[in-house]
C-alpha cells in the first residue's frame, strides 16, 4: 500500500505547487500577479521535482497516468498496480486542487477574469483547434516519457534523476507549452477540473468540459507511444 500512498501524496504536492504558481501569477492582488510564463514554467518544473525526490523510492514517482500506463506497456510496472496508481494520482490531484482553492481563498472573489480562475486548475488551448490541440498534448507527453526513460537508464549521475526530470518539465513548458498549457498528465488536468466544477469558487465560470477530453486522451496516447518508441530505439 505504501506505493499508493506515495502516488497520492506526491501528486497532491505536485498540484499544490503547480496549480499554486498559476494562482500566484493569474489571480488578482497576489504578490506574484502578472509575473509571467517563465515563473509558471519554473514553478511547475520543481512542483514535479520536489515530490519526486520525496516519494521516488516508494513508488517510482509517476504521479501521472500517462507515465504509469507507458511504464506498464513496456513491462516496467506491473499491470496489477496500474488501477491503484491511477486512482491515487487522480485523488491526489483533487486534494492538491482543494488546497490551492483554500490557499488563495480571498483572491477568487478579487479576480474578475473567469478564464484566469479556470486556468489555475486546468489547461486550455491558446487557439481552439482540436487536431492541433490533440497533437500538442500528444507530442509533449511523448517527449516527457521518452526523456524520462532515457534519464532513468543513465547511471552516471545517481541522485540527480528528479532534478533532471524537473528540467525536462521546464523545457517542455518553455518550448512546447504555449499552445495548450502542457497538461501532459491526465490526472493533473482532470482532477483539478473536477474540483473547479464542484467547489463553490467565487465568480467562477464553466469548467470547459468540451475540451476536457484532450488533456486526458492525448497524453495517454503520447505516453504509451513514447515508452514503446524508447524501447524500440534504445531499449
KAQUI-V900759 format. One line per field, one symbol per residue. phi: phi as a letter, one per 40 degrees, with the letter a starting at -180 (. if undefined). burial: # if it has 16 or more other C-alpha atoms within 10 Angstrom, else .. A space follows every 50 residues. Layout:
phi = ???
burial = ???
//
This chain:
phi = .ccccccccccccdcdccccccccccccgccbdgchccccccccdccccc ccccbdccbgfcfadccdcccccbgcacccccdccccccccccccccccc dcdbdcccccbccccccccccacaccbcadcccccdcccdcdcdcdcccc ccccccbcgcdcccdccccccccccbcccbgfcfadccccdccccdcccc ccgcbccfcccdcccbcccccccccccccccccbc
burial = ..##########################...#....#.############ ###.##..#.##############.......#.################# #.....###.#.#.###########.......#################. #.........##########.###.##.###################... ##.#..#...##.#################.....
//
